[in-house]
Amino acid sequence: MTHLRKMMLEELQRRNYAQSTVKGYLRIVQDFAEHFHQQPDKLGPEHLRQYQAHLFQNKKLNASTVQQYAAVLRFFFNKTLKRHYLLDDIPMPKRHRKLPEILSPDEVALLIGSASNLLHQTMLMTLYSTGVRRAELCRLKSADIDSQRMMVHIRQGKGGHDRDVPLSPRLLETLRVYWRWMKPKTYLFPGTVNNWRADVPITTKVPWEACRQAAQRAGITKHVSPHTLRHYAGFRTIPGEGSMCG
C-alpha cells in the first residue's frame, strides 16, 4: 500500500465510511492518477477539469456520476493532501434532477402482490414499510425484529450508526408467515452458497431483482427500484392496512 493510499484510507476510516464507499473513493483516485500517468499528489485542479471533460466526452458518464467523482477528488485534495483549494478551483458539474416517478397506492399493492415468491414479497413489503436502504435490508437479522416494542433494529446504517424504525402490524404478520415458511437462522433474508441456502446475508442484487421482476409481472412501466420504495416510509399505509405505518 502506497503512503498516499494509506493516508486517504485513514481519513475515510476516521469518518467511519462504509467499506463499499472506501473502495469506491480509492478506485476513483487511482483512475484519476492513471489517466495522467502520474502520482495523484502531483496533480491539481487544472488536471481535475481535464479529467471531468474526459469523463463526459470519452467515458460518456452523466452529470450525476461526474459530480460524485469530483466530490471524491475534492475530498482527496482537501482532506488527504490538506490542500484547501477554493471551491471554484475544483468545479462541480451541474446535475439535472429528475422528479422521481411516484407509484400510486394501487400500483404499490400490485407490485408487492406480483412478487414471484414469498421471499421477494416479504422483502418488498419490508422496504416499503420501513424505508430501510437496500444494504440495510440485506443485513437484517431475525433478532432485529422486536415484536414487543414493535420496532425493527437497523444495524450499521448510513455513517455506521444503528437506529430503530417502527414495525407495522401488517408487516409483522407477513414476517411471521415468512418465518414459518423460511425458518431463517441468523439472517432474516438468507443468501445462497453454491446454489444452496446458507446462513449468510443476501447480496444487494436480490432486492433489486425482486423489484424488477415484480414490476415486469405487474405490467408497471415506471422505473421501480428498492430506492423508490423506501421513500414512501412513514407517510403512507401498507396495502391492505387501514392505519398509518408504525
Backbone bond lengths (Angstrom), bond angles and torsions (degrees), N, CA, C in turn:
res aa  C-N    CA-C-N  psi(-1)  N-CA   C-N-CA  omega(-1)  CA-C   N-CA-C  phi
1 M - - - 1.468 - - 1.522 109.48 -
2 T 1.331 116.13 127.68 1.455 119.81 179.78 1.528 110.53 -70.18
3 H 1.338 114.66 161.37 1.463 119.62 179.99 1.527 111.24 -61.05
4 L 1.340 117.26 -42.77 1.467 120.88 -179.73 1.524 111.19 -63.36
5 R 1.330 115.84 -44.13 1.466 120.08 179.91 1.527 110.36 -61.47
6 K 1.329 115.98 -40.78 1.463 120.58 178.81 1.527 110.69 -64.56
7 M 1.335 116.82 -41.43 1.467 120.69 178.98 1.529 111.02 -60.80
8 M 1.330 115.95 -45.79 1.463 119.55 -178.44 1.521 110.62 -67.86
9 L 1.323 116.45 -39.81 1.463 120.53 178.71 1.522 110.56 -59.52
10 E 1.327 116.97 -42.18 1.467 121.08 179.13 1.525 111.20 -64.12
11 E 1.342 117.17 -40.26 1.466 120.64 178.15 1.528 111.00 -62.66
12 L 1.313 116.72 -41.48 1.470 121.22 -179.15 1.521 110.81 -69.81
13 Q 1.322 116.61 -42.48 1.465 120.42 -179.56 1.523 110.89 -67.21
14 R 1.332 116.80 -33.15 1.464 120.71 178.09 1.526 110.80 -62.30
15 R 1.322 116.17 -28.78 1.468 121.65 178.97 1.527 112.30 -93.31
16 N 1.313 115.96 4.76 1.469 122.12 175.64 1.525 112.17 59.71
17 Y 1.328 117.08 39.48 1.458 120.76 177.79 1.523 109.83 -70.78
18 A 1.314 116.07 149.56 1.461 121.27 177.76 1.525 109.75 -63.37
19 Q 1.337 115.80 152.47 1.456 120.73 -177.96 1.525 111.93 -58.55
20 S 1.332 115.92 -38.98 1.464 119.49 179.73 1.527 111.05 -64.77
21 T 1.347 116.68 -36.79 1.464 121.17 177.67 1.521 110.84 -66.77
22 V 1.330 115.91 -42.56 1.467 121.04 178.96 1.527 110.40 -59.00
23 K 1.323 116.16 -46.89 1.469 120.15 179.76 1.525 110.99 -61.36
24 G 1.337 116.08 -40.81 1.459 120.30 179.31 1.519 112.28 -63.34
25 Y 1.338 117.37 -43.15 1.464 121.66 179.14 1.530 110.66 -61.78
26 L 1.328 116.13 -47.53 1.461 120.06 -178.18 1.526 111.36 -64.24
27 R 1.322 116.16 -37.79 1.468 120.49 -179.49 1.529 110.90 -65.29
28 I 1.344 117.06 -40.87 1.466 120.76 -179.18 1.526 111.09 -65.67
29 V 1.336 117.14 -43.76 1.470 119.89 178.98 1.527 110.17 -64.04
30 Q 1.326 116.65 -39.15 1.464 120.20 177.99 1.531 111.02 -63.07
31 D 1.327 116.70 -42.46 1.462 120.64 179.36 1.531 110.70 -64.47
32 F 1.326 116.06 -40.02 1.470 122.27 178.16 1.526 110.26 -59.15
33 A 1.341 116.19 -46.68 1.466 120.79 -178.82 1.529 111.39 -67.41
34 E 1.325 115.70 -42.09 1.469 119.56 -178.08 1.527 111.71 -66.21
35 H 1.329 116.52 -30.28 1.462 119.73 179.26 1.527 111.30 -61.83
36 F 1.345 116.06 -35.30 1.471 120.24 -178.80 1.532 112.45 -101.86
37 H 1.346 116.97 -0.93 1.469 121.86 -179.97 1.530 111.07 56.04
38 Q 1.335 114.95 41.04 1.466 120.88 178.56 1.522 109.48 -140.44
39 Q 1.333 115.33 161.89 1.451 119.57 171.82 1.530 108.71 -66.22
40 P 1.337 118.89 141.06 1.472 120.02 -174.54 1.516 114.59 -62.97
41 D 1.345 117.92 -25.85 1.469 118.74 179.53 1.530 112.10 -75.47
42 K 1.335 117.08 -7.11 1.463 121.07 176.17 1.533 111.56 -91.08
43 L 1.326 116.08 -2.00 1.462 121.48 -176.22 1.525 110.42 -104.22
44 G 1.333 116.28 166.90 1.459 120.23 -178.50 1.514 112.09 -149.21
45 P 1.342 117.20 -167.72 1.471 121.59 -176.42 1.521 114.26 -56.64
46 E 1.343 117.17 -36.05 1.464 119.09 -179.86 1.526 110.57 -64.88
47 H 1.328 116.23 -37.16 1.468 119.85 176.29 1.530 110.14 -65.57
48 L 1.325 115.72 -37.28 1.461 119.20 179.99 1.522 110.73 -63.87
49 R 1.328 116.85 -40.00 1.464 119.38 178.76 1.536 110.71 -63.32
50 Q 1.329 116.09 -40.47 1.467 119.71 177.03 1.533 110.65 -65.82
51 Y 1.318 114.99 -38.93 1.466 120.43 -179.46 1.527 110.79 -65.05
52 Q 1.331 116.43 -40.16 1.461 119.89 177.81 1.525 110.85 -62.02
53 A 1.326 116.33 -41.72 1.468 119.79 177.59 1.527 110.34 -61.38
54 H 1.329 115.96 -39.05 1.471 121.05 177.63 1.528 110.90 -63.01
55 L 1.333 116.61 -41.69 1.471 120.28 -179.42 1.523 111.13 -64.18
56 F 1.331 115.82 -40.45 1.469 120.17 178.87 1.530 111.75 -71.16
57 Q 1.314 115.91 -51.12 1.466 120.55 -169.03 1.522 113.64 -81.51
58 N 1.318 117.45 -40.13 1.461 120.51 -175.09 1.525 113.27 -98.21
59 K 1.327 116.37 -42.73 1.466 118.91 179.99 1.523 112.85 -86.76
60 K 1.340 115.66 -12.68 1.467 121.60 177.48 1.532 112.61 59.55
61 L 1.332 116.53 36.85 1.460 120.22 177.90 1.522 109.70 -80.90
62 N 1.333 116.29 152.13 1.460 119.41 179.35 1.525 110.61 -83.05
63 A 1.331 116.17 170.69 1.467 121.29 -175.23 1.517 112.09 -62.08
64 S 1.327 117.11 -35.85 1.459 120.79 -179.50 1.522 110.94 -62.80
65 T 1.331 117.07 -44.07 1.463 121.07 -179.37 1.524 111.06 -69.66
66 V 1.329 117.09 -41.60 1.469 120.35 178.85 1.524 110.08 -64.18
67 Q 1.313 117.06 -34.55 1.464 120.65 176.81 1.529 110.59 -63.99
68 Q 1.328 116.93 -38.39 1.464 120.52 177.12 1.526 110.69 -64.29
69 Y 1.329 116.47 -42.30 1.470 120.64 177.28 1.528 110.12 -59.94
70 A 1.338 116.32 -45.00 1.464 120.59 -178.62 1.524 111.10 -62.99
71 A 1.334 116.98 -38.81 1.467 120.95 179.39 1.528 110.62 -64.02
72 V 1.322 116.71 -40.00 1.468 120.92 178.30 1.528 110.36 -63.83
73 L 1.319 116.85 -43.52 1.463 120.03 -178.06 1.528 111.78 -72.40
74 R 1.317 117.07 -29.81 1.473 119.82 171.14 1.529 109.25 -61.20
75 F 1.327 115.11 -45.05 1.470 119.90 179.01 1.528 109.42 -59.02
76 F 1.323 116.07 -45.18 1.467 120.11 -178.59 1.526 111.12 -60.37
77 F 1.328 117.57 -47.81 1.463 120.80 -178.31 1.532 111.78 -68.00
78 N 1.332 116.20 -46.68 1.467 120.14 -171.97 1.523 113.82 -81.82
79 K 1.327 117.03 -38.39 1.466 120.16 -174.60 1.523 112.97 -96.52
80 T 1.336 116.66 -42.72 1.464 119.25 -177.94 1.525 111.37 -80.88
81 L 1.331 116.75 -50.00 1.469 120.70 -178.14 1.526 112.83 -87.43
82 K 1.342 117.17 -10.37 1.471 122.53 -179.46 1.531 111.77 59.90
83 R 1.316 115.71 31.81 1.465 120.47 175.06 1.527 107.46 -97.80
84 H 1.276 116.58 102.20 1.460 120.13 -172.94 1.528 110.45 -87.74
85 Y 1.322 113.79 74.22 1.459 119.45 176.53 1.527 109.83 -67.63
86 L 1.322 115.91 152.95 1.458 119.96 171.54 1.517 108.88 -65.93
87 L 1.321 116.50 150.71 1.459 120.05 -178.85 1.519 111.35 -59.00
88 D 1.347 116.64 -32.76 1.465 119.77 179.47 1.526 111.82 -66.39
89 D 1.344 116.06 -22.86 1.462 119.42 -179.97 1.527 111.53 -73.10
90 I 1.327 115.71 -26.22 1.467 120.66 179.98 1.522 106.99 -119.82
91 P 1.315 118.43 88.23 1.468 121.52 -172.71 1.523 112.88 -67.34
92 M 1.324 114.53 148.64 1.465 121.45 174.44 1.521 107.27 -112.90
93 P 1.323 118.06 119.57 1.471 119.56 179.87 1.515 111.30 -63.36
94 K 1.329 115.61 145.56 1.459 119.72 177.90 1.518 109.84 -70.54
95 R 1.313 114.50 137.15 1.459 119.69 179.95 1.515 108.89 -109.00
96 H 1.312 115.95 126.32 1.456 120.54 177.97 1.525 108.66 -83.91
97 R 1.314 114.96 113.53 1.460 119.66 -177.20 1.524 110.72 -86.52
98 K 1.307 115.22 129.22 1.452 120.62 174.92 1.521 109.07 -95.92
99 L 1.316 115.90 140.70 1.452 118.87 175.06 1.522 108.76 -66.75
100 P 1.344 117.51 133.94 1.462 119.06 -179.37 1.519 111.30 -65.56
101 E 1.320 115.71 147.33 1.456 120.45 176.52 1.528 108.43 -79.57
102 I 1.317 115.52 122.25 1.455 121.22 -175.72 1.527 109.82 -95.32
103 L 1.317 115.45 135.58 1.455 120.52 174.64 1.522 109.21 -90.60
104 S 1.306 116.50 138.82 1.461 120.68 174.46 1.527 108.47 -74.93
105 P 1.350 118.39 161.40 1.470 120.15 176.21 1.524 112.63 -54.28
106 D 1.323 116.90 -38.29 1.467 119.75 178.60 1.524 111.04 -65.63
107 E 1.332 116.57 -38.31 1.465 119.86 179.48 1.523 111.22 -68.55
108 V 1.332 116.75 -36.83 1.464 119.80 177.47 1.523 110.08 -63.84
109 A 1.342 115.70 -46.07 1.465 119.91 178.75 1.525 110.77 -60.75
110 L 1.325 116.13 -40.94 1.463 120.87 179.75 1.525 110.59 -66.54
111 L 1.328 116.59 -41.10 1.463 121.03 179.89 1.525 110.86 -61.20
112 I 1.333 116.35 -51.79 1.466 120.07 -178.02 1.523 110.63 -64.70
113 G 1.332 116.10 -40.14 1.462 120.07 179.55 1.514 113.52 -68.75
114 S 1.333 117.16 -17.82 1.465 121.22 -178.38 1.524 112.74 -94.87
115 A 1.324 117.25 3.91 1.468 119.94 178.01 1.520 109.64 -57.49
116 S 1.323 116.32 144.59 1.466 120.45 -172.02 1.519 113.81 -74.70
117 N 1.333 117.94 -17.76 1.467 120.52 177.81 1.524 109.16 -158.57
118 L 1.330 115.75 174.61 1.464 120.17 -175.95 1.524 111.65 -65.97
119 L 1.321 117.37 -33.97 1.467 120.45 177.57 1.525 110.12 -60.55
120 H 1.322 116.70 -50.72 1.464 120.53 -179.80 1.528 111.19 -63.51
121 Q 1.320 116.76 -41.53 1.462 120.42 -179.27 1.525 110.86 -62.39
122 T 1.327 116.74 -42.29 1.462 120.56 -179.34 1.523 110.99 -67.88
123 M 1.326 116.95 -38.89 1.464 119.82 176.74 1.525 111.40 -62.38
124 L 1.331 116.75 -45.23 1.464 120.23 -178.97 1.521 111.22 -64.09
125 M 1.329 116.38 -41.45 1.461 118.93 179.76 1.528 110.67 -67.21
126 T 1.330 117.06 -36.21 1.464 120.30 178.50 1.525 110.82 -66.02
127 L 1.321 117.00 -43.14 1.469 120.71 176.10 1.521 110.88 -59.16
128 Y 1.323 115.27 -47.02 1.464 121.30 -176.19 1.523 111.72 -67.76
129 S 1.328 116.54 -40.44 1.460 120.77 -174.57 1.524 113.06 -77.17
130 T 1.340 116.61 -40.50 1.463 119.84 -171.70 1.520 114.12 -99.51
131 G 1.341 117.35 -23.26 1.457 119.81 -177.13 1.516 113.81 75.50
132 V 1.337 117.60 19.37 1.460 119.55 179.28 1.525 110.28 -71.20
133 R 1.305 115.57 155.34 1.459 120.78 175.49 1.525 109.76 -76.36
134 R 1.319 115.01 162.19 1.463 119.93 -176.89 1.535 111.34 -58.61
135 A 1.332 117.55 -46.20 1.467 120.75 -179.64 1.526 110.95 -65.44
136 E 1.344 116.52 -35.52 1.466 120.26 178.35 1.521 110.71 -66.16
137 L 1.323 116.55 -39.78 1.460 121.13 177.30 1.522 110.12 -58.89
138 C 1.319 116.34 -44.06 1.466 120.76 -177.54 1.526 111.90 -64.76
139 R 1.326 117.22 -29.82 1.469 120.72 -177.76 1.521 113.29 -88.59
140 L 1.325 118.36 -4.91 1.465 120.22 -177.70 1.525 111.06 -58.10
141 K 1.316 115.39 138.17 1.461 121.21 176.57 1.526 109.30 -111.86
142 S 1.320 115.75 156.15 1.464 119.82 179.75 1.526 110.61 -56.88
143 A 1.338 116.33 -37.00 1.463 121.02 -178.63 1.524 112.66 -69.97
144 D 1.329 117.73 -11.86 1.467 120.88 -179.85 1.527 112.60 -78.83
145 I 1.328 117.16 -11.93 1.465 121.05 179.03 1.519 108.43 -88.99
146 D 1.314 116.90 107.48 1.468 122.70 -176.59 1.525 109.09 -104.68
147 S 1.331 115.90 95.44 1.467 120.30 -177.71 1.525 112.05 -75.70
148 Q 1.335 117.79 -17.09 1.464 120.14 177.65 1.530 110.74 -72.63
149 R 1.302 116.08 -46.04 1.468 120.58 179.63 1.522 111.92 -92.91
150 M 1.346 116.80 -6.20 1.465 122.78 -176.41 1.531 110.29 55.67
151 M 1.334 114.22 52.32 1.452 121.63 179.03 1.528 109.59 -134.74
152 V 1.326 115.31 154.68 1.463 122.28 172.66 1.523 107.08 -115.47
153 H 1.335 116.12 125.95 1.463 120.39 -179.10 1.523 109.17 -89.08
154 I 1.328 116.69 123.88 1.458 122.73 -179.34 1.522 108.51 -104.03
155 R 1.325 116.03 122.00 1.464 121.18 -177.56 1.530 111.29 -96.68
156 Q 1.318 114.36 138.62 1.469 121.05 173.28 1.528 112.08 48.97
157 G 1.323 114.84 57.46 1.458 119.75 175.96 1.515 110.69 -75.59
158 K 1.320 116.56 -157.55 1.463 120.62 -178.06 1.524 109.85 -59.23
159 G 1.317 116.47 130.62 1.452 120.58 -177.48 1.511 113.40 80.20
160 G 1.342 116.94 6.43 1.456 121.27 179.17 1.513 114.51 78.88
161 H 1.339 117.79 13.16 1.461 121.33 -176.80 1.533 111.66 -94.47
162 D 1.326 115.57 145.99 1.462 121.65 172.87 1.523 108.90 -88.74
163 R 1.337 116.20 154.95 1.462 120.23 175.70 1.527 108.63 -157.83
164 D 1.322 115.69 166.28 1.460 122.07 175.25 1.522 109.02 -114.41
165 V 1.325 116.11 142.02 1.465 121.46 175.24 1.522 108.16 -126.64
166 P 1.336 117.96 152.21 1.466 120.53 -177.71 1.531 112.58 -63.39
167 L 1.319 114.43 144.99 1.465 122.84 176.07 1.524 107.83 -108.63
168 S 1.316 117.72 115.80 1.464 120.55 -178.37 1.528 110.48 -78.35
169 P 1.332 118.46 150.47 1.471 121.20 178.11 1.523 112.51 -56.92
170 R 1.338 117.14 -38.67 1.462 119.42 -179.23 1.529 111.35 -66.36
171 L 1.322 116.95 -40.85 1.462 119.59 177.99 1.523 110.30 -65.77
172 L 1.331 117.33 -41.07 1.463 120.57 178.47 1.522 110.58 -59.10
173 E 1.320 116.74 -42.31 1.465 121.18 178.30 1.535 110.59 -60.60
174 T 1.328 115.87 -45.14 1.467 120.23 179.08 1.522 111.16 -64.58
175 L 1.333 116.88 -41.77 1.458 120.77 179.37 1.523 111.67 -62.80
176 R 1.327 117.37 -35.77 1.467 120.44 179.24 1.527 111.20 -67.84
177 V 1.331 115.83 -41.63 1.472 119.47 176.10 1.524 109.61 -62.21
178 Y 1.320 115.85 -44.95 1.466 121.06 179.48 1.521 110.75 -61.88
179 W 1.325 117.18 -43.65 1.464 120.98 -177.00 1.526 111.07 -63.83
180 R 1.327 116.60 -40.01 1.473 119.28 178.76 1.525 110.82 -64.49
181 W 1.333 116.30 -31.39 1.467 120.10 -179.79 1.526 111.88 -81.25
182 M 1.337 117.49 -46.92 1.459 121.99 -174.06 1.521 113.08 -86.83
183 K 1.355 116.26 -33.76 1.461 122.34 -175.08 1.537 111.74 50.81
184 P 1.325 117.16 55.66 1.473 119.71 -179.69 1.523 111.04 -66.17
185 K 1.302 116.50 149.88 1.464 120.97 179.43 1.531 109.37 -93.47
186 T 1.310 116.57 -94.01 1.470 119.19 -178.16 1.522 111.59 -76.42
187 Y 1.317 115.88 -57.26 1.465 120.65 -175.78 1.521 111.23 -89.10
188 L 1.322 115.54 135.74 1.457 120.70 -178.12 1.525 111.01 -62.18
189 F 1.323 115.87 -39.98 1.465 120.87 178.43 1.534 108.20 -117.98
190 P 1.342 116.86 85.88 1.467 120.14 -175.05 1.519 112.63 -70.83
191 G 1.317 114.36 147.33 1.456 120.83 178.78 1.513 111.75 -93.67
192 T 1.313 115.79 -162.39 1.462 121.04 -178.82 1.524 110.50 -129.17
193 V 1.331 115.00 153.01 1.460 123.13 173.46 1.516 106.64 -130.47
194 N 1.326 116.28 120.44 1.474 120.93 -177.00 1.531 111.46 54.61
195 N 1.336 114.94 41.55 1.473 122.92 177.05 1.525 113.67 69.07
196 W 1.332 117.28 12.63 1.463 121.09 176.12 1.524 108.72 -113.70
197 R 1.341 115.50 139.40 1.454 120.12 178.24 1.522 109.31 -61.11
198 A 1.333 117.13 132.04 1.461 121.40 -176.80 1.520 109.82 -137.79
199 D 1.322 115.50 164.32 1.464 120.33 -179.01 1.526 109.69 -85.21
200 V 1.321 114.36 62.18 1.468 122.39 177.37 1.523 107.18 -132.63
201 P 1.329 118.60 155.78 1.473 119.00 179.30 1.521 111.50 -71.45
202 I 1.320 116.50 150.87 1.460 120.71 173.67 1.525 109.42 -66.26
203 T 1.308 116.44 159.06 1.462 120.18 174.53 1.526 108.91 -82.19
204 T 1.318 116.49 162.93 1.467 120.32 -178.27 1.524 112.23 -69.22
205 K 1.325 117.15 -12.28 1.465 119.91 177.46 1.527 111.86 -71.05
206 V 1.338 116.94 -26.51 1.469 120.40 -174.38 1.529 111.95 -64.73
207 P 1.352 120.30 -52.75 1.472 118.45 177.53 1.523 112.72 -63.30
208 W 1.321 117.40 -31.30 1.469 120.10 176.87 1.526 109.55 -63.24
209 E 1.328 116.97 -46.64 1.459 121.05 179.23 1.522 111.09 -65.86
210 A 1.334 116.73 -36.00 1.467 120.57 178.38 1.522 110.29 -60.46
211 C 1.342 116.80 -42.86 1.470 121.55 177.53 1.522 110.93 -64.26
212 R 1.312 115.84 -47.78 1.465 120.74 -176.68 1.529 111.35 -61.67
213 Q 1.332 116.09 -46.50 1.460 119.96 -178.08 1.528 111.40 -66.85
214 A 1.347 116.51 -41.53 1.464 119.85 -179.34 1.527 110.69 -64.76
215 A 1.333 117.15 -41.66 1.469 120.66 179.02 1.526 110.41 -63.40
216 Q 1.313 116.07 -39.90 1.467 120.62 179.41 1.523 110.73 -65.22
217 R 1.332 116.87 -44.69 1.465 121.27 179.91 1.521 111.31 -66.36
218 A 1.347 116.14 -32.23 1.464 120.95 -178.87 1.524 112.32 -82.90
219 G 1.323 117.12 -10.46 1.460 120.33 -177.94 1.514 113.21 74.36
220 I 1.340 116.95 23.80 1.467 121.45 179.41 1.526 108.48 -85.80
221 T 1.314 116.84 121.46 1.466 120.85 -176.70 1.527 112.81 -92.53
222 K 1.324 117.78 -12.97 1.460 120.60 177.20 1.530 109.41 -66.93
223 H 1.338 115.23 154.35 1.465 119.82 176.92 1.526 108.75 -71.48
224 V 1.311 116.49 120.73 1.465 121.64 -178.51 1.524 108.62 -124.46
225 S 1.320 116.23 132.54 1.459 121.68 178.02 1.522 108.48 -146.41
226 P 1.337 118.44 168.16 1.464 119.84 174.12 1.524 111.85 -54.77
227 H 1.337 116.72 -35.47 1.465 120.73 179.21 1.527 110.78 -64.58
228 T 1.324 117.21 -34.49 1.467 121.25 177.26 1.515 110.08 -61.27
229 L 1.329 116.41 -47.36 1.459 120.93 -174.36 1.518 112.78 -67.20
230 R 1.332 117.73 -36.94 1.464 119.09 -174.27 1.521 112.73 -67.00
231 H 1.326 118.54 -20.79 1.462 120.49 -178.52 1.522 112.94 -76.52
232 Y 1.328 117.63 -5.11 1.458 119.98 177.72 1.525 111.83 -88.37
233 A 1.313 118.05 -15.00 1.461 121.63 -171.07 1.519 111.75 -58.56
234 G 1.325 114.75 136.01 1.452 120.56 171.79 1.508 115.92 90.97
235 F 1.353 118.40 -10.69 1.461 117.00 -179.29 1.513 113.40 -132.88
236 R 1.335 117.80 11.45 1.458 119.19 178.36 1.524 109.64 -142.78
237 T 1.312 114.75 169.85 1.451 120.26 179.73 1.510 110.06 -94.72
238 I 1.317 115.21 153.54 1.457 120.16 172.32 1.516 107.10 -75.05
239 P 1.322 118.66 139.78 1.461 120.41 179.16 1.522 111.69 -51.87
240 G 1.319 115.30 125.05 1.454 119.77 179.61 1.516 113.47 91.05
241 E 1.338 117.43 -1.01 1.460 120.71 -178.92 1.519 108.94 -114.85
242 G 1.310 116.70 133.23 1.448 119.54 -173.59 1.504 115.22 -86.70
243 S 1.338 118.48 -18.43 1.453 120.12 -176.78 1.516 110.65 -103.39
244 M 1.331 115.74 162.86 1.456 119.84 178.89 1.520 109.54 -67.20
245 C 1.341 116.19 150.95 1.465 120.95 179.00 1.517 109.48 -59.23
246 G 1.330 114.80 137.79 1.454 119.50 177.78 1.498 111.03 82.38
